[in-house]
Amino acid sequence: MSDAIQLIPNNSLITASPEEGRQLAIKMARLIIKATQPDAAVRERLRGVYAEDAGMLIAIGQTVAVEFATIAAANNYWK
């Protein structure tokens, strides 16, 4: 049994709809945070820090946007 994090759930960026793609982007952004900081206690402790920091919240939004752009390209949403 491997403890490795699967950074692309189900190993696919293909989604049934843009809404599903956006949800996948959020999940992928969360997974990269988990991979970067594997200690759950540290992540929990830091939530209060970024929850009160507008710059950090904007950075999270940008991370999701980049993930979504990748998913959108894979699904040809911009046709």
Secondary structure, DSSP 8 states (H G I E B T S, - for coil): ------SSGGG----SSHHHHHHHHHHHHHHHHHHH---HHHHHHHHHHHHT-HHHHHHHHHHHHHHHHHHHHHHTTT-
